[in-house]
Amino acid sequence: MAKEKSAKKSAGAKKLSPYNKFMKTELAKVKTDNPTLNHKEAFKMAAQRWKDS
């Protein structure tokens, strides 16, 4: 007796959290202002801006 797999929920996109919305826009700003930064450093700067806001 094999178990049947339950039907998956629709694979629609989830809503972004306020943090994710902020990081999406802020990371783009940081990378534009500092094009020589690597992704890790740019992400740190954007995360710090979230913390300070």
C-alpha positions as CSV (number, residue, x, y, z in Angstrom):
1,M,0.0,0.0,0.0
2,A,1.7,3.2,-1.2
3,K,0.7,6.5,0.3
4,E,-0.6,9.0,-2.1
5,K,1.2,12.4,-2.1
6,S,-1.0,15.2,-1.1
7,A,-1.7,17.9,-3.7
8,K,0.7,20.7,-3.5
9,K,-0.6,24.2,-2.9
10,S,-0.4,26.5,-5.9
11,A,3.2,27.5,-6.5
12,G,2.4,31.2,-6.5
13,A,4.8,33.8,-5.2
14,K,4.7,34.6,-1.5
15,K,4.3,38.2,-0.4
16,L,7.6,39.8,0.6
17,S,8.0,40.7,4.3
18,P,8.8,44.4,5.1
19,Y,12.4,43.4,5.7
20,N,12.7,41.7,2.3
21,K,11.1,44.7,0.6
22,F,13.5,47.0,2.3
23,M,16.6,44.8,1.5
24,K,15.6,44.5,-2.1
25,T,15.5,48.2,-2.7
26,E,18.3,49.1,-0.2
27,L,20.7,46.6,-1.6
28,A,20.3,48.0,-5.1
29,K,21.0,51.5,-3.7
30,V,24.1,50.4,-1.9
31,K,25.4,48.6,-5.0
32,T,24.7,51.7,-7.1
33,D,26.5,54.0,-4.6
34,N,29.4,51.6,-4.1
35,P,30.0,49.6,-7.2
36,T,33.3,48.1,-6.0
37,L,31.8,46.4,-3.0
38,N,31.3,42.7,-3.1
39,H,27.8,41.3,-2.4
40,K,28.6,40.3,1.2
41,E,29.8,43.8,2.2
42,A,26.9,45.5,0.4
43,F,24.4,43.2,2.2
44,K,26.0,44.1,5.5
45,M,25.6,47.8,4.8
46,A,22.0,47.4,3.8
47,A,21.3,45.2,6.9
48,Q,22.9,47.9,9.1
49,R,20.6,50.5,7.6
50,W,17.6,48.3,8.4
51,K,18.8,48.0,12.0
52,D,19.4,51.8,12.3
53,S,16.0,52.7,10.8
